[in-house]
Amino acid sequence: MRTRAQYSEKLGKMNRNLYCNGEKIDRLDERQESVINVMGLTFDAVWDPASRELCTAVSHLTGETINRFNHIHQNPLDLHKKQDMTRYLCNKVGSCIQRCMGIDAANAINAVAFEAQKSPRAKTRYYDNWLKWLERFQREDLVVSCAQTDVKGERLKRPAEQTDPDVYVHVVEERSDGIVVRGSKVHISEASISDEILVVPNRALLKGEEEYAVVFAVPSDYEGIKQVVHFHNNRKREHYQRGIDTGYSDSYVIFDDCFIPWERVFLCGEVEHGGIAALLFALFHRHSYSGCKPAMLDYVIGLAGLAAEINGIEKTSHVREMLSELIMTGELGYSAGYTASDMGKPEIYFPGKGLVPYGPGGCIPNSIYCNVGRCLTGEAVFHEQEILCNIAGGMPATFPYEKDLVNPETRALLEKYLSRNPKIPVEEQIKFWLTFADFTLSGLAASTNYGAYHGGGSPIMEQIAITSQYDIEGKKDIVRAIAGMAPRSSK
């Protein structure tokens, strides 16, 4: 397992293929500092005695101790620990811990490559290729992002119907030594600080869309790839320092006729498995959300509770009601994820067949509960901001600039008129409101809300998954029996 310093050192040696605001930049660019700082916690945790047991696992391939972010879940306990690790680390930063993309994609591909290799049409030894890559992923403790979201172009058209075929990443050439791909994956979290990128399809695919059914791994600084990066960082402070500087990045990852050797290809043309790859990554990622979103609610609850205390309204009935709503949302989301872990099996849902064994035996979380937890917490994001606004009042929106807070001509006056609770030192109140504004009013806050709502699939996608996989007909049968109606026809 690597250290934070070793991870950062490797980033500094990578090829320059990052672009931001008209510049070509290095991976150790100052705008990446906060992003790298957050990712660094995932390395620190495996060496810290307080978190080592939670944040490490034993590889099913080698028997070696590895970072849990590089592990293939073998049983429900692994899923429980991944969820708890995610919540634990997100509580260190009050936001996304950034590394779940790799573990979620790896677990999805582990199943898909295994099944796809059985196909008589398989173009290479998908699962054998995968196991070689996976062993390196674990041994070198790699940070991996997952590129799933395609540009999509004309939204009501399928991939093969698009005016421009490149709006979905696809294979443009097959060669004896590999494939050439073209297109762009967008909104790809932390691709700018990853060692490698796993690429999976964005949707279910049909016959005639074989070129879009492609899964592969590629170094994030590879020839033929350009990343156009957007940074989401807090405003720098000079006087009231934060406990930790956090931020995140996302990229448009552009594949410009990028050559991928066959040993890095894990699916190529098998449309039935391409759709499953899309579904499984989303499922594992929604399960991760049952760790990170409850952690975000922990932070929101803390913000709401401190705002109420500083404003002197913490004992009012309406504040207690709002706090209870936040608590219920967070813990119900966690409970759904925990249940999804507990019911995990090496099975996936096939329409008309129900749960069917899939993959080499890795543990897949229950789809219904993953989607219920993700939908419940995702839909609540903007209402949580409303609750914070309600409790805080208008002060955060017009809070003085930091230099006015330390200017000798205004400092004493501002401290006098900013103080709300005489029991709390005014400097502590100032630190709190600056942090509150970071979470609710900054550019980082706005992009975080969009990510929390849409990340892992928008709520409508979870609703589709829930209603398409849930046994609604079985619930009708309960009513038929109680009402004395005739049983459902077997036709």
C-alpha positions in Angstrom: 0.0 0.0 0.0 1.2 3.5 -0.8 1.6 6.6 1.3 0.2 10.0 0.5 3.7 11.2 -0.4 4.2 8.3 -2.9 0.9 9.0 -4.5 1.7 12.7 -4.9 5.2 11.9 -6.2 3.8 9.8 -9.0 1.3 12.5 -10.0 4.2 14.8 -10.5 5.8 12.5 -13.0 2.7 11.9 -15.2 2.4 13.3 -18.7 0.8 16.7 -19.1 -2.6 16.2 -20.8 -4.7 18.4 -18.5 -6.3 21.6 -19.8 -7.9 24.3 -17.7 -9.1 27.8 -18.6 -7.0 27.9 -21.7 -3.8 26.5 -20.2 -2.1 23.1 -20.3 -1.3 22.3 -16.6 0.6 19.9 -14.5 -1.0 17.5 -12.1 0.6 19.3 -9.2 -0.9 22.6 -10.2 -1.9 24.7 -7.2 -5.6 24.3 -8.2 -5.2 20.6 -7.6 -3.8 20.9 -4.1 -7.2 20.7 -2.3 -8.3 17.8 -4.5 -5.1 15.9 -3.8 -5.4 16.7 -0.1 -8.8 15.0 0.1 -7.6 11.9 -1.9 -4.6 11.8 0.4 -6.8 10.9 3.3 -7.6 7.5 1.7 -3.8 6.7 1.9 -3.4 8.1 5.4 -6.3 5.9 6.7 -4.6 2.6 6.0 -1.6 3.5 8.1 -3.6 5.0 11.0 -4.3 2.3 13.8 -7.7 3.9 14.4 -8.9 3.2 10.8 -6.6 0.5 9.5 -9.0 -2.4 10.1 -11.9 -0.6 8.5 -9.9 0.7 5.5 -7.9 -2.4 4.5 -9.0 -5.8 3.2 -7.4 -9.1 2.2 -7.1 -9.6 -1.5 -9.0 -12.7 -2.8 -6.3 -12.9 -5.5 -3.1 -12.7 -3.6 -4.0 -13.0 0.1 -2.1 -9.7 0.7 -3.4 -6.8 2.7 -4.7 -4.0 0.4 -6.5 -0.7 0.5 -10.2 -1.5 0.7 -10.8 1.0 -2.1 -9.1 -1.6 -4.4 -11.0 -4.7 -3.1 -13.5 -7.0 -4.8 -16.4 -7.6 -2.3 -16.6 -11.2 -1.4 -19.5 -11.2 1.1 -22.0 -8.9 2.8 -19.4 -7.9 5.4 -17.2 -6.4 2.7 -20.1 -4.3 1.5 -20.9 -3.2 5.1 -17.3 -2.2 5.6 -17.1 -0.3 2.3 -20.2 1.6 3.3 -18.9 2.4 6.8 -15.4 3.3 5.4 -17.0 5.7 3.0 -19.0 7.4 5.8 -16.0 7.5 8.1 -13.8 9.2 5.6 -16.4 11.6 4.3 -16.9 12.7 7.9 -13.2 13.9 7.8 -14.0 16.4 5.0 -17.7 17.1 5.1 -17.9 16.1 1.4 -17.1 13.4 -1.1 -13.9 11.4 -0.4 -13.5 10.9 -4.2 -12.2 7.3 -4.4 -15.4 5.3 -4.6 -15.5 5.4 -8.5 -12.6 2.9 -8.8 -13.9 0.3 -6.4 -17.4 0.5 -7.8 -16.3 0.2 -11.5 -13.9 -2.7 -10.5 -16.6 -4.7 -8.9 -18.9 -4.2 -11.8 -16.3 -5.2 -14.4 -15.2 -8.2 -12.3 -18.6 -9.7 -13.0 -19.1 -8.6 -16.5 -15.7 -9.7 -17.9 -16.2 -13.1 -16.3 -19.5 -13.7 -18.0 -18.4 -12.1 -21.3 -15.4 -14.4 -21.7 -17.8 -17.3 -21.9 -19.3 -15.9 -25.2 -18.2 -17.7 -28.4 -18.0 -14.2 -29.9 -15.5 -13.0 -27.4 -12.7 -11.1 -29.2 -10.1 -11.6 -26.4 -9.7 -13.3 -23.0 -11.7 -10.6 -21.2 -11.6 -12.0 -17.7 -8.0 -13.2 -18.0 -7.1 -9.7 -19.1 -9.1 -8.3 -16.2 -7.4 -10.4 -13.5 -4.0 -9.3 -14.6 -5.1 -5.6 -14.5 -6.9 -6.2 -11.2 -3.8 -7.7 -9.5 -1.8 -4.6 -10.5 -4.6 -2.3 -9.4 -4.3 -3.9 -5.9 -0.6 -4.3 -5.8 0.2 -0.8 -6.8 -2.6 0.7 -4.8 -3.8 2.7 -7.8 -6.4 5.5 -7.7 -8.9 4.9 -10.5 -11.7 7.0 -11.8 -14.6 5.6 -13.8 -15.7 7.2 -17.0 -19.3 6.3 -17.7 -21.4 9.4 -18.6 -21.4 10.0 -22.4 -22.2 13.4 -24.0 -25.4 11.7 -25.3 -26.0 14.4 -28.0 -29.7 14.2 -29.2 -31.2 12.9 -26.0 -34.2 11.1 -27.5 -32.1 9.1 -29.9 -30.2 5.9 -29.3 -26.4 5.7 -29.8 -26.7 4.2 -33.3 -29.2 6.9 -34.3 -27.1 9.9 -33.5 -26.2 12.5 -36.1 -22.7 12.4 -34.7 -21.7 8.9 -33.6 -18.9 10.3 -31.3 -21.3 11.6 -28.7 -21.1 8.1 -27.2 -17.6 6.6 -26.8 -17.3 3.8 -29.4 -14.8 1.6 -31.2 -13.9 3.0 -34.6 -11.3 0.4 -35.5 -10.4 -3.2 -34.5 -6.8 -4.2 -35.1 -4.8 -7.4 -34.4 -3.2 -5.7 -31.5 -6.1 -3.8 -30.0 -8.9 -1.3 -30.7 -9.2 2.4 -31.4 -11.8 4.4 -29.6 -13.3 7.9 -30.1 -15.6 10.1 -28.1 -15.9 11.9 -24.8 -16.9 10.9 -21.3 -18.0 14.0 -19.2 -18.3 15.1 -15.6 -15.7 12.5 -14.7 -14.9 13.0 -11.0 -11.2 13.1 -10.0 -10.0 11.9 -13.4 -7.3 14.7 -13.2 -5.7 13.0 -10.1 -6.2 9.4 -11.0 -3.6 6.9 -12.0 -6.0 5.1 -14.4 -9.5 5.4 -15.9 -11.9 2.5 -16.2 -14.4 3.1 -19.1 -17.8 1.5 -19.1 -21.0 2.0 -21.2 -23.6 4.6 -20.2 -26.8 2.6 -21.0 -28.5 -0.6 -22.1 -27.5 -1.4 -25.7 -29.2 -3.3 -28.6 -28.2 -5.3 -31.5 -26.6 -2.9 -34.0 -24.9 -1.0 -31.2 -21.9 -3.3 -30.8 -19.3 -0.6 -31.2 -20.6 1.1 -28.1 -20.4 -2.0 -25.9 -16.8 -1.5 -24.8 -15.1 -1.7 -21.4 -11.4 -1.0 -21.0 -8.7 0.5 -18.7 -6.3 3.3 -19.7 -3.7 5.4 -17.9 -5.2 8.8 -17.3 -2.2 10.5 -18.9 -2.2 8.2 -21.9 -1.5 9.3 -25.5 -4.7 10.0 -27.3 -6.5 11.4 -24.2 -7.1 15.0 -23.3 -8.8 16.1 -20.1 -10.5 19.4 -19.9 -10.7 20.0 -16.1 -13.1 22.0 -13.9 -11.9 22.7 -10.4 -14.3 23.2 -7.5 -12.3 24.7 -4.6 -13.1 26.9 -1.6 -12.0 30.5 -1.6 -8.5 30.8 -0.1 -8.3 32.2 3.4 -5.5 34.2 5.0 -6.6 34.7 8.6 -9.4 32.3 9.6 -7.8 29.0 8.5 -10.0 25.9 8.0 -9.4 22.7 9.8 -8.9 21.1 6.4 -8.8 22.4 2.8 -11.1 20.4 0.5 -12.2 20.5 -3.1 -12.8 18.3 -6.0 -12.4 18.2 -9.8 -14.1 16.8 -12.8 -13.1 16.4 -16.4 -14.3 16.1 -19.9 -12.2 13.0 -20.8 -11.8 13.1 -24.6 -10.6 10.0 -26.5 -9.1 11.3 -29.8 -8.6 8.1 -31.8 -7.1 6.5 -28.7 -5.4 3.0 -29.2 -6.2 0.5 -26.5 -4.2 -2.8 -26.6 -6.3 -6.0 -26.3 -4.8 -6.8 -22.8 -6.6 -3.8 -21.5 -9.9 -4.6 -23.1 -12.5 -6.3 -20.9 -15.6 -6.2 -23.3 -15.9 -5.4 -27.0 -19.1 -5.8 -28.8 -21.2 -8.0 -26.6 -24.2 -5.7 -26.2 -26.1 -7.7 -23.6 -23.1 -7.5 -21.2 -22.5 -3.8 -22.1 -25.9 -2.9 -20.7 -25.2 -5.0 -17.6 -21.8 -3.2 -17.1 -23.7 0.1 -17.2 -26.3 -1.2 -14.7 -23.8 -2.8 -12.3 -21.5 0.3 -12.1 -24.5 2.4 -11.3 -25.7 -0.1 -8.7 -22.3 -0.3 -6.9 -22.0 3.5 -7.0 -25.5 4.0 -5.6 -24.4 1.7 -2.8 -21.4 3.9 -2.1 -23.8 6.8 -1.9 -25.4 5.1 1.2 -22.1 5.8 3.0 -21.3 9.2 1.6 -24.7 10.8 1.7 -25.4 9.9 5.3 -22.0 11.5 6.1 -23.0 14.6 4.2 -26.2 14.6 6.4 -24.0 14.3 9.5 -22.3 17.5 8.3 -25.6 19.2 7.5 -27.0 18.3 10.9 -23.9 19.7 12.6 -24.2 23.0 10.6 -27.9 23.2 11.4 -27.4 22.4 15.1 -24.6 25.0 15.5 -26.5 27.7 13.5 -29.4 27.2 15.8 -27.2 27.3 18.9 -25.4 30.4 17.8 -28.8 32.1 16.9 -30.2 31.0 20.3 -33.1 29.0 18.8 -32.0 25.4 19.3 -34.8 24.6 21.7 -37.7 25.8 19.5 -40.1 23.3 18.2 -39.7 24.1 14.5 -35.9 23.7 14.7 -36.3 20.3 16.4 -38.7 19.3 13.7 -36.2 20.3 11.0 -33.3 18.5 12.7 -35.4 15.4 13.0 -36.2 15.5 9.3 -32.5 15.7 8.5 -31.6 12.8 10.9 -34.4 10.6 9.4 -33.2 11.2 5.8 -29.6 10.4 6.6 -30.2 7.3 8.7 -32.9 5.9 6.4 -30.4 6.3 3.5 -27.8 4.5 5.6 -30.2 1.8 6.6 -31.2 1.1 3.0 -27.6 0.7 2.1 -26.9 -1.5 5.1 -29.9 -3.7 4.1 -28.6 -3.8 0.5 -25.3 -5.0 1.9 -26.9 -7.6 4.1 -28.9 -9.0 1.2 -25.9 -9.0 -1.2 -25.5 -12.1 -3.4 -23.6 -12.9 -6.6 -26.9 -12.3 -8.5 -28.4 -9.6 -10.7 -32.0 -8.9 -11.8 -33.0 -9.9 -15.3 -36.4 -8.7 -16.6 -38.8 -11.7 -16.8 -36.4 -14.0 -14.9 -35.8 -12.3 -11.6 -32.5 -12.7 -9.7 -30.0 -14.7 -11.7 -26.4 -15.8 -10.8 -23.9 -13.5 -12.5 -20.1 -13.2 -12.2 -17.4 -15.3 -10.5 -19.0 -15.1 -7.0 -18.4 -11.5 -5.9 -21.0 -10.0 -3.7 -23.5 -7.6 -5.4 -25.7 -5.4 -3.2 -29.5 -5.7 -3.4 -30.7 -3.4 -6.2 -34.0 -2.3 -4.7 -32.5 -1.1 -1.4 -29.5 0.5 -3.2 -31.9 2.5 -5.4 -34.3 3.3 -2.6 -31.5 4.8 -0.4 -30.0 6.7 -3.3 -33.3 8.1 -4.4 -34.5 9.1 -0.9 -31.3 11.0 -0.1 -30.7 12.4 -3.6 -34.1 14.0 -3.8 -33.5 15.7 -0.4 -30.4 17.7 -1.4 -32.0 21.1 -2.1 -34.5 20.7 0.7 -31.6 20.4 3.1 -30.2 23.7 1.8 -33.7 25.2 2.4 -33.5 24.0 6.0 -30.1 25.4 6.5 -31.3 28.8 5.1 -34.3 28.7 7.3 -32.3 28.2 10.5 -29.4 30.5 9.7 -31.3 33.5 8.5 -29.8 36.0 6.1 -26.4 36.6 7.8 -24.4 34.1 5.7 -25.4 35.8 2.4 -24.0 39.2 3.5 -21.2 38.1 5.8 -18.2 40.5 5.8 -15.1 39.7 3.8 -12.2 38.2 5.7 -10.0 41.3 5.5 -12.8 43.5 6.9 -12.9 41.1 9.9 -9.3 41.8 10.7 -9.1 45.4 9.7 -8.2 47.4 12.8 -10.7 50.1 11.8 -13.7 47.7 11.6 -12.7 44.6 13.5 -14.1 45.5 17.0 -17.3 46.9 15.5 -17.9 43.9 13.4 -17.2 41.5 16.3 -19.7 43.5 18.3 -22.5 43.3 15.7 -21.8 39.8 14.4 -22.0 38.2 17.8 -25.3 36.3 18.4 -24.6 34.1 21.5 -22.6 35.6 24.4 -21.7 32.1 25.6 -19.6 31.4 22.4 -16.5 33.4 21.7 -17.1 35.7 18.7 -14.1 34.4 16.9 -15.6 30.9 17.0 -18.8 32.3 15.7 -17.0 33.9 12.8 -15.2 30.7 11.9 -18.5 28.9 11.9 -20.3 31.4 9.6 -17.4 31.4 7.2 -17.6 27.6 7.0 -21.4 27.7 6.8 -21.1 30.0 3.8 -18.6 27.6 2.2 -21.2 24.9 2.2 -24.3 26.9 1.3 -23.3 30.0 -0.8 -20.0 29.3 -2.6 -19.3 28.1 -6.1 -18.2 24.8 -4.6 -21.5 24.5 -2.8 -23.5 25.0 -5.9 -21.6 22.3 -7.9 -21.7 20.0 -4.9 -25.5 20.2 -4.8 -25.7 19.3 -8.5 -23.3 16.4 -7.9 -25.2 15.1 -4.9 -28.5 15.2 -6.9 -27.3 13.7 -10.1 -24.2 11.6 -9.1 -24.7 7.9 -9.5 -27.9 8.6 -11.5 -30.6 11.2 -11.1 -33.6 10.3 -8.9 -35.7 9.4 -11.9 -33.2 6.7 -12.8 -33.5 5.1 -9.3 -37.3 5.4 -9.6 -37.2 3.5 -12.9 -35.0 0.8 -11.4 -37.2 0.4 -8.4 -40.5 0.1 -10.3 -39.1 -2.1 -13.0 -37.5 -4.6 -10.5 -40.0 -4.5 -7.6 -42.6 -7.3 -7.4 -45.7 -5.0 -7.7 -47.8 -7.9 -9.0 -47.0 -9.8 -5.8 -48.5 -6.9 -3.8 -51.6 -7.0 -5.9 -51.9 -10.7 -5.0 -52.0 -9.8 -1.3 -55.0 -7.5 -2.0 -56.7 -10.0 -4.2 -56.6 -12.6 -1.4 -57.8 -10.3 1.3 -60.6 -8.9 -1.0 -61.7 -12.4 -1.9 -60.9 -11.8 -5.6 -60.0 -14.5 -8.1 -56.2 -15.3 -8.1 -54.1 -13.7 -10.8 -54.3 -15.5 -14.2 -51.2 -17.6 -15.0 -51.3 -16.6 -18.6 
